[in-house]
Amino acid sequence: MTPAHPLKRPDRKLRDDRLFTIATEDAYAAKQYLEALPTRRVAVVVLPTDTAENRSSPKHLLERARKAIAEATKAKTRLPDDQAWLVLDTDHWVEANHVQGFANTLSEARKAGICVAVSNPCFEAWLYLHCDELPSDISGCGDLIQRLKAKLGGYNKTRIDASRFLPGVAAAVRRAAATPRDGWPQTPGSQVVHLVRELGAHEPV
């Protein structure tokens, strides 16, 4: 299994590069997309869910982020401008038997200084925004993925072609500009816009 915080300060191009540690619920698409984003003076470490361990709950994401922060702090490689993020989906976490735990985890993360980017219903909402406005009648992640496939002429979440999305990053940011940072999107939408803004990936590099 990949170490929780494999990037050390000397590995950065410049000593004051900002480090973004991002724990993702998604095991494939989010990691591939985030690592492909063009950034300047930013180092990104993505901690995806290990499919063998199936530790994808919001609580597990928070544990991974906290572990990474603790390890970087102990190693004295963490700087004040570094950020930690959780990238997760509403999906079934907002159903009646999960929603309180979901809300509590988001609140706990934010109180700990860990940023949160929730997509409704899943990360593909953010990808869809690169192509068009999100339909308001999406019935769930499966429906959204089918619509994304139709829009792109194909889509495989385990092996995405990030180059198909990169030209649309600035457009996605514009389309999602009004997405609140608190809570989570109550209709189809994505708070990943705020992470992409922090990374500066929507600006010319």
DRENKOLBA-875683 format. One record per atom (N, C-alpha, C): residue in one letter; atom name; x, y, z. Coordinates in steps of 0.001 Angstrom, whole numbers, plus 500000, padded with zeros to 6 digits. Each point is the difference from the previous one (the first is absolute). Example, Ala and Ser with C-alpha at 12.3 -4.5 7.8 and 13.67 -1.06 7.14 Angstrom:
REM DRENKOLBA-875683
{A N {513190 494310 507800}}
{A CA {499110 501190 500000}}
{A C {500900 501200 500000}}
{S N {499650 501050 499280}}
{S CA {500820 501190 500060}}
{S C {499230 501090 500730}}
END
This chain:
REM DRENKOLBA-875683
{M N {500841 498812 500000}}
{M CA {499159 501188 500000}}
{M C {500883 501249 500000}}
{T N {499610 501043 499240}}
{T CA {500776 501227 499915}}
{T C {500070 500692 501352}}
{P N {501164 500493 500404}}
{P CA {500098 500728 501261}}
{P C {499023 501164 500025}}
{A N {499517 500348 501183}}
{A CA {498988 501042 500107}}
{A C {500503 501346 499511}}
{H N {501296 500255 500146}}
{H CA {500521 501309 499617}}
{H C {501367 499830 499345}}
{P N {500027 499501 498752}}
{P CA {501264 499601 499395}}
{P C {500872 501149 499515}}
{L N {499466 501206 499869}}
{L CA {500779 501092 499446}}
{L C {500680 500793 501106}}
{K N {501298 500099 499939}}
{K CA {500755 500755 500996}}
{K C {500310 501387 499453}}
{R N {500238 500935 500886}}
{R CA {500256 501379 499591}}
{R C {501115 500120 498957}}
{P N {501128 499297 500127}}
{P CA {501051 500151 498997}}
{P C {499593 499492 498621}}
{D N {498913 499187 499886}}
{D CA {499575 499482 498709}}
{D C {499313 501066 499150}}
{R N {499665 501128 500596}}
{R CA {499312 501036 499261}}
{R C {500986 500750 499109}}
{K N {499462 500602 498949}}
{K CA {500866 500748 499097}}
{K C {500614 501198 500707}}
{L N {499205 500638 500852}}
{L CA {500482 501128 500792}}
{L C {499670 499745 501460}}
{R N {500788 500510 500903}}
{R CA {499812 499679 501414}}
{R C {498688 500538 500558}}
{D N {499461 501060 499370}}
{D CA {498757 500550 500514}}
{D C {498800 499629 499135}}
{D N {500130 498962 499179}}
{D CA {498821 499488 499301}}
{D C {498943 499628 501036}}
{R N {498737 500262 499692}}
{R CA {498913 499626 500897}}
{R C {499657 498533 499774}}
{L N {499763 499298 501078}}
{L CA {499653 498585 499915}}
{L C {498517 499807 500293}}
{F N {499317 499350 499081}}
{F CA {498592 499643 500183}}
{F C {499913 498492 500180}}
{T N {499528 499573 501160}}
{T CA {499776 498592 500280}}
{T C {498501 499754 499886}}
{I N {499607 499108 499083}}
{I CA {498582 499850 499660}}
{I C {499576 498546 500165}}
{A N {499136 499747 500970}}
{A CA {499443 498659 500206}}
{A C {498706 499893 499200}}
{T N {499917 498997 499133}}
{T CA {498851 499873 499114}}
{T C {499215 498728 500282}}
{E N {498691 500125 499929}}
{E CA {499134 498823 500113}}
{E C {500141 499127 498760}}
{D N {500115 500644 498861}}
{D CA {500146 499316 498722}}
{D C {501395 499379 499911}}
{A N {500076 498790 499489}}
{A CA {501293 499318 499914}}
{A C {500744 500301 498702}}
{Y N {499307 500546 499007}}
{Y CA {500617 500129 498673}}
{Y C {499875 501400 499403}}
{A N {498773 500394 499638}}
{A CA {499787 501199 499193}}
{A C {500551 501255 500659}}
{A N {499692 500196 501286}}
{A CA {500435 501226 500675}}
{A C {501518 500103 500031}}
{K N {500673 498912 500319}}
{K CA {501468 499994 500053}}
{K C {500587 500332 498628}}
{Q N {499495 499345 498951}}
{Q CA {500536 500228 498660}}
{Q C {499774 501439 499555}}
{Y N {498828 500517 500292}}
{Y CA {499691 501373 499604}}
{Y C {500875 501001 500757}}
{L N {500048 499874 501322}}
{L CA {500722 500976 500815}}
{L C {501495 500002 499697}}
{E N {500563 498829 499758}}
{E CA {501434 499932 499710}}
{E C {500331 500533 498612}}
{A N {499001 500090 499123}}
{A CA {500238 500493 498640}}
{A C {499835 501515 499891}}
{L N {499435 500634 501022}}
{L CA {499734 501437 499920}}
{L C {501305 500795 499876}}
{P N {500015 500985 499113}}
{P CA {501181 500863 499894}}
{P C {500029 500993 501151}}
{T N {501058 500002 500766}}
{T CA {500119 500904 501139}}
{T C {501388 500629 500013}}
{R N {500129 501081 500738}}
{R CA {501275 500694 500104}}
{R C {500360 500142 501480}}
{R N {501162 499518 500366}}
{R CA {500498 500074 501380}}
{R C {499045 499337 500982}}
{V N {499443 498892 499558}}
{V CA {499113 499195 500835}}
{V C {500402 498541 499843}}
{A N {500115 499293 501116}}
{A CA {500239 498559 499985}}
{A C {498739 499317 500513}}
{V N {499554 498983 499282}}
{V CA {498755 499322 500346}}
{V C {500274 498545 500344}}
{V N {499526 499565 501158}}
{V CA {500054 498593 500391}}
{V C {498566 499535 500199}}
{V N {499573 499049 499172}}
{V CA {498640 499477 500094}}
{V C {500023 498663 500734}}
{L N {499125 499869 500992}}
{L CA {499883 498777 500788}}
{L C {498666 499340 499656}}
{P N {499962 499196 498923}}
{P CA {498730 499397 499610}}
{P C {499629 498836 500913}}
{T N {498741 499609 499957}}
{T CA {499561 498828 500741}}
{T C {500670 498756 499431}}
{D N {500541 499170 500865}}
{D CA {500569 498719 499594}}
{D C {498846 499024 499793}}
{T N {499772 499572 498752}}
{T CA {498854 499147 499708}}
{T C {500069 498670 500740}}
{A N {501207 499533 500311}}
{A CA {500139 498732 500723}}
{A C {499510 500122 501433}}
{E N {500171 501193 500584}}
{E CA {499591 500199 501390}}
{E C {498580 500547 500115}}
{N N {499516 500619 498920}}
{N CA {498640 500541 499966}}
{N C {499723 500940 501179}}
{R N {500942 500906 500242}}
{R CA {499837 500982 501078}}
{R C {499680 501356 499369}}
{S N {498766 500104 499478}}
{S CA {499620 501178 499229}}
{S C {498995 500896 500705}}
{S N {499652 499694 501235}}
{S CA {499019 500816 500697}}
{S C {500591 501375 500307}}
{P N {499153 501021 500197}}
{P CA {500518 501315 500381}}
{P C {500916 499941 501226}}
{K N {499656 499161 500962}}
{K CA {500824 499855 501200}}
{K C {501394 499489 499647}}
{H N {500077 499032 499077}}
{H CA {501297 499464 499605}}
{H C {500828 501047 499250}}
{L N {499342 500816 499179}}
{L CA {500712 501067 499304}}
{L C {500603 500978 500998}}
{L N {499225 500341 501000}}
{L CA {500490 500924 501018}}
{L C {501187 499406 500746}}
{E N {499938 498721 500295}}
{E CA {501126 499328 500672}}
{E C {501256 500064 499144}}
{R N {499877 499770 498685}}
{R CA {501160 500035 499109}}
{R C {500605 501401 499944}}
{A N {499145 501000 499912}}
{A CA {500497 501369 499942}}
{A C {500717 500374 501299}}
{R N {499403 499626 501122}}
{R CA {500619 500323 501292}}
{R C {501344 499296 500160}}
{K N {500080 498766 499551}}
{K CA {501256 499257 500093}}
{K C {501079 500673 499162}}
{A N {499620 500446 498800}}
{A CA {500966 500664 499126}}
{A C {500498 501294 500625}}
{I N {499086 500760 500584}}
{I CA {500382 501255 500650}}
{I C {500937 499731 501180}}
{A N {499663 498984 500792}}
{A CA {500823 499674 501168}}
{A C {501405 499576 499585}}
{E N {500093 499196 498938}}
{E CA {501311 499531 499545}}
{E C {500835 501157 499457}}
{A N {499356 500902 499247}}
{A CA {500733 501143 499449}}
{A C {500438 500948 501108}}
{T N {499147 500173 500989}}
{T CA {500341 500871 501128}}
{T C {501176 499431 500787}}
{K N {499957 498689 500243}}
{K CA {501079 499340 500735}}
{K C {501317 500087 499230}}
{A N {499915 499869 498673}}
{A CA {501203 500052 499166}}
{A C {500456 501430 499717}}
{K N {499211 500968 500481}}
{K CA {500301 501414 499811}}
{K C {500058 500371 498523}}
{T N {499127 499378 499203}}
{T CA {499916 500311 498576}}
{T C {498731 500771 499666}}
{R N {499184 500266 501008}}
{R CA {498746 500713 499778}}
{R C {500198 501483 500269}}
{L N {499544 500842 499060}}
{L CA {500108 501442 500116}}
{L C {498620 500626 500183}}
{P N {499923 501233 500506}}
{P CA {498705 500621 500289}}
{P C {499051 500085 498810}}
{D N {500540 500139 498789}}
{D CA {499137 500142 498825}}
{D C {499529 498663 499428}}
{D N {500487 498897 500540}}
{D CA {499558 498687 499513}}
{D C {498528 499790 500345}}
{Q N {499332 499185 499185}}
{Q CA {498579 499746 500222}}
{Q C {499716 498505 499948}}
{A N {498988 499590 500743}}
{A CA {499495 498622 499935}}
{A C {498530 500066 499620}}
{W N {499577 499058 499150}}
{W CA {498639 499989 499477}}
{W C {499408 498596 500053}}
{L N {498680 499950 500151}}
{L CA {499232 498788 499775}}
{L C {499180 500217 498743}}
{V N {500062 499062 499069}}
{V CA {499180 500054 498781}}
{V C {499076 498792 500038}}
{L N {498715 500258 500185}}
{L CA {499061 498898 500190}}
{L C {498652 500301 499346}}
{D N {499143 498987 499992}}
{D CA {498710 500066 499315}}
{D C {498857 499980 501010}}
{T N {498849 500529 499586}}
{T CA {498808 499822 500828}}
{T C {499513 498562 499846}}
{D N {499804 499574 498747}}
{D CA {499586 498641 499672}}
{D C {499038 499468 501074}}
{H N {500315 498863 500640}}
{H CA {499084 499456 501011}}
{H C {500276 500540 501407}}
{W N {501030 500849 500143}}
{W CA {500332 500512 501334}}
{W C {498947 500976 500519}}
{V N {499159 500535 499118}}
{V CA {498986 500950 500467}}
{V C {498641 499332 500198}}
{E N {499965 498672 499933}}
{E CA {498769 499293 500327}}
{E C {499781 500047 501508}}
{A N {498771 499764 500402}}
{A CA {499603 500210 501404}}
{A C {500898 499312 501016}}
{N N {500465 498786 499699}}
{N CA {500793 499255 500981}}
{N C {501475 500403 500014}}
{H N {500409 500873 499092}}
{H CA {501406 500423 499951}}
{H C {500185 501500 500147}}
{V N {498958 500786 499752}}
{V CA {500181 501441 499817}}
{V C {500561 500694 501235}}
{Q N {499612 499590 501206}}
{Q CA {500515 500671 501185}}
{Q C {501491 499758 500169}}
{G N {500431 498769 499779}}
{G CA {501424 499705 500072}}
{G C {500788 500743 498934}}
{F N {499415 500120 498813}}
{F CA {500616 500739 498897}}
{F C {500188 501461 500408}}
{A N {498927 500610 500509}}
{A CA {500062 501402 500415}}
{A C {501005 500204 501125}}
{N N {500033 499078 500939}}
{N CA {500932 500116 501127}}
{N C {501448 499937 499536}}
{T N {500284 499105 499046}}
{T CA {501369 499853 499498}}
{T C {500439 501260 499262}}
{L N {499111 500568 499195}}
{L CA {500345 501232 499284}}
{L C {500279 501129 500986}}
{S N {499165 500092 501036}}
{S CA {500193 501040 501010}}
{S C {501314 499796 500746}}
{E N {500305 498763 500334}}
{E CA {501238 499680 500715}}
{E C {501216 500346 499155}}
{A N {499925 499681 498716}}
{A CA {501119 500303 499100}}
{A C {500235 501501 499924}}
{R N {498949 500748 499786}}
{R CA {500146 501447 499860}}
{R C {500517 500643 501275}}
{K N {499560 499512 501145}}
{K CA {500498 500529 501277}}
{K C {501486 499711 500162}}
{A N {500464 498899 499386}}
{A CA {501415 499630 500088}}
{A C {500847 500712 498949}}
{G N {499368 500868 499210}}
{G CA {500740 500733 498978}}
{G C {500188 499224 498720}}
{I N {499258 498912 499842}}
{I CA {500055 499198 498782}}
{I C {498840 500429 499103}}
{C N {500308 500376 498786}}
{C CA {498979 500476 499070}}
{C C {499206 498813 499440}}
{V N {498795 500294 499564}}
{V CA {499095 498954 499516}}
{V C {499449 500388 498639}}
{A N {499988 499043 499072}}
{A CA {499409 500202 498679}}
{A C {499068 498827 499713}}
{V N {498709 500253 500128}}
{V CA {498997 498959 499797}}
{V C {499351 500178 498633}}
{S N {499814 498895 499292}}
{S CA {499278 500020 498734}}
{S C {498675 499278 500165}}
{N N {498959 500537 499412}}
{N CA {498671 499390 500015}}
{N C {499604 499655 498568}}
{P N {499858 498708 499652}}
{P CA {500046 498861 500911}}
{P C {501402 499376 500128}}
{C N {500906 500313 499057}}
{C CA {501334 499393 500026}}
{C C {500978 500875 499220}}
{F N {501268 499617 499988}}
{F CA {501059 500807 499392}}
{F C {499723 500311 498537}}
{E N {499259 499115 499334}}
{E CA {499695 500225 498591}}
{E C {499187 501275 499779}}
{A N {499356 500512 501062}}
{A CA {499303 501285 499872}}
{A C {500990 501095 499626}}
{W N {501184 499952 500632}}
{W CA {501024 500996 499678}}
{W C {500500 499805 498567}}
{L N {500187 498771 499588}}
{L CA {500465 499756 498638}}
{L C {498963 500460 498977}}
{Y N {498731 499767 500288}}
{Y CA {498939 500396 499070}}
{Y C {500010 501514 499787}}
{L N {500305 500735 501049}}
{L CA {500015 501456 499910}}
{L C {501055 500518 499028}}
{H N {500958 499191 499643}}
{H CA {500989 500398 498999}}
{H C {499370 500048 498618}}
{C N {498887 499282 499854}}
{C CA {499350 499880 498690}}
{C C {498747 500854 499884}}
{D N {499256 500132 501109}}
{D CA {498702 500660 499944}}
{D C {499483 500254 501414}}
{E N {498913 500752 500081}}
{E CA {499302 500159 501278}}
{E C {499439 498649 500433}}
{L N {499936 499780 501305}}
{L CA {499461 498736 500492}}
{L C {498481 499981 499880}}
{P N {499415 498909 499474}}
{P CA {498543 499876 499981}}
{P C {499469 499942 501432}}
{S N {498844 500553 500230}}
{S CA {499433 500034 501349}}
{S C {499270 498714 500362}}
{D N {499756 499131 499014}}
{D CA {499195 498795 500250}}
{D C {500826 498731 500103}}
{I N {501276 500129 500358}}
{I CA {500866 498818 500157}}
{I C {499478 499152 501151}}
{S N {499856 498705 499768}}
{S CA {499405 499126 501012}}
{S C {501024 499269 500862}}
{G N {501271 500163 499705}}
{G CA {501036 499326 500784}}
{G C {501279 499906 499204}}
{C N {501022 499402 500605}}
{C CA {501311 499946 499353}}
{C C {499964 499177 498711}}
{G N {499273 498888 500020}}
{G CA {499916 499176 498798}}
{G C {499408 500761 498836}}
{D N {498939 500756 500276}}
{D CA {499361 500825 498971}}
{D C {500965 501056 499487}}
{L N {500709 500649 500915}}
{L CA {500950 501042 499606}}
{L C {501110 499435 499124}}
{I N {500526 498849 500357}}
{I CA {501081 499402 499206}}
{I C {499507 499656 498600}}
{Q N {498778 499507 499894}}
{Q CA {499451 499708 498678}}
{Q C {499877 501278 499168}}
{R N {499596 501076 500619}}
{R CA {499882 501271 499286}}
{R C {501372 500537 499595}}
{L N {500987 499801 500883}}
{L CA {501361 500425 499663}}
{L C {500539 499182 498841}}
{K N {499726 498710 500006}}
{K CA {500409 499143 498882}}
{K C {499404 500498 498693}}
{A N {498710 500337 500033}}
{A CA {499328 500493 498795}}
{A C {500604 501328 499545}}
{K N {500332 500852 500965}}
{K CA {500562 501312 499680}}
{K C {501391 499871 499368}}
{L N {500786 499057 500507}}
{L CA {501387 499844 499542}}
{L C {500159 498974 498887}}
{G N {498972 499178 499814}}
{G CA {500149 498885 499059}}
{G C {500734 498836 500635}}
{G N {499975 499922 501337}}
{G CA {500667 498923 500732}}
{G C {500676 500533 501244}}
{Y N {500036 499182 501045}}
{Y CA {500656 500390 501252}}
{Y C {500264 498759 500832}}
{N N {501233 499874 500480}}
{N CA {500398 498892 500853}}
{N C {500620 500587 501257}}
{K N {499302 499907 501134}}
{K CA {500461 500667 501211}}
{K C {501288 499414 500561}}
{T N {500358 498769 499605}}
{T CA {501246 499413 500498}}
{T C {501210 500445 499184}}
{R N {499741 500571 498822}}
{R CA {501110 500434 499145}}
{R C {499532 501200 499183}}
{I N {499889 501136 500666}}
{I CA {499465 501162 499298}}
{I C {501076 500635 499123}}
{D N {499553 500665 498948}}
{D CA {500897 500759 499143}}
{D C {499938 501451 500470}}
{A N {500883 500344 500915}}
{A CA {499953 501330 500605}}
{A C {500151 501104 498965}}
{S N {500692 499713 498898}}
{S CA {500211 501027 498982}}
{S C {498694 500479 499376}}
{R N {498946 499180 500115}}
{R CA {498704 500399 499450}}
{R C {499307 501037 500890}}
{F N {500433 500067 501259}}
{F CA {499370 500927 500943}}
{F C {500793 501282 500213}}
{L N {501311 499927 499867}}
{L CA {500840 501152 500329}}
{L C {499628 501273 499243}}
{P N {499634 499921 498696}}
{P CA {499618 501243 499316}}
{P C {498744 500654 500581}}
{G N {499218 499245 500757}}
{G CA {498754 500526 500538}}
{G C {500059 500395 501455}}
{V N {501190 500027 500614}}
{V CA {500102 500299 501430}}
{V C {499458 501392 500318}}
{A N {500413 501003 499234}}
{A CA {499538 501362 500265}}
{A C {498484 500100 499845}}
{A N {499447 499305 499014}}
{A CA {498542 500014 499795}}
{A C {499291 499334 501173}}
{A N {500560 498895 500505}}
{A CA {499403 499315 501151}}
{A C {499998 500910 501222}}
{V N {501092 500728 500199}}
{V CA {500090 500931 501125}}
{V C {498932 501080 499880}}
{R N {499794 500519 498808}}
{R CA {498961 501019 499806}}
{R C {498613 499420 500293}}
{R N {499740 498791 499512}}
{R CA {498677 499405 500177}}
{R C {499703 499685 501466}}
{A N {501042 499707 500763}}
{A CA {499809 499621 501404}}
{A C {500315 501137 500963}}
{A N {500157 501205 499477}}
{A CA {500478 501129 500810}}
{A C {499135 500275 501220}}
{A N {498703 499756 499902}}
{A CA {499093 500352 501101}}
{A C {499845 498876 501026}}
{T N {500719 498900 499837}}
{T CA {499879 498873 500930}}
{T C {500505 500394 501388}}
{P N {499162 499882 501043}}
{P CA {500442 500371 501352}}
{P C {501116 499088 500495}}
{R N {500851 500523 500868}}
{R CA {501082 499195 500574}}
{R C {499541 499238 501234}}
{D N {498939 500452 500649}}
{D CA {499560 499332 501218}}
{D C {499003 498892 499669}}
{G N {499756 499118 500958}}
{G CA {499063 498904 499774}}
{G C {500395 499151 498814}}
{W N {499023 499694 499147}}
{W CA {500265 499277 498750}}
{W C {498920 500389 499001}}
{P N {500248 499828 498709}}
{P CA {499003 500381 498998}}
{P C {498711 499191 500178}}
{Q N {498872 500691 500097}}
{Q CA {498723 499332 500186}}
{Q C {499374 499579 498672}}
{T N {500503 500532 498920}}
{T CA {499593 499620 498648}}
{T C {501266 499604 499246}}
{P N {499881 499424 498801}}
{P CA {501211 499609 499275}}
{P C {501009 501144 499905}}
{G N {501205 499747 500459}}
{G CA {501033 501029 500014}}
{G C {501274 499471 500639}}
{S N {501018 500843 500083}}
{S CA {501278 499532 500540}}
{S C {500803 501128 500638}}
{Q N {500443 499749 501218}}
{Q CA {500890 500932 500697}}
{Q C {501461 499833 499582}}
{V N {500267 499080 499082}}
{V CA {501373 499844 499497}}
{V C {500471 501302 499357}}
{V N {499061 500831 499590}}
{V CA {500353 501297 499432}}
{V C {500909 500786 500944}}
{H N {499768 499898 501296}}
{H CA {500790 500772 500968}}
{H C {501419 499445 500127}}
{L N {500150 498692 499900}}
{L CA {501327 499388 500007}}
{L C {500773 500412 498751}}
{V N {499343 499944 498847}}
{V CA {500673 500354 498741}}
{V C {500428 501468 500024}}
{R N {499166 500847 500586}}
{R CA {500387 501414 500139}}
{R C {501229 500152 500880}}
{E N {500019 499282 501121}}
{E CA {501145 500083 500908}}
{E C {501274 499505 499316}}
{L N {499856 498997 499160}}
{L CA {501156 499475 499266}}
{L C {500452 500945 498899}}
{G N {499112 500916 499613}}
{G CA {500327 500924 498913}}
{G C {499982 499333 498642}}
{A N {499327 498843 499915}}
{A CA {500033 499207 498772}}
{A C {499111 500569 498900}}
{H N {499161 500977 500336}}
{H CA {499135 500605 498987}}
{H C {500639 501222 499358}}
{E N {501228 500314 500440}}
{E CA {500705 501160 499477}}
{E C {501127 499534 499087}}
{P N {500406 500835 499042}}
{P CA {501110 499613 499130}}
{P C {501268 499717 500794}}
{V N {500690 498929 499653}}
{V CA {501244 499628 500704}}
{V C {501192 500530 499222}}
END
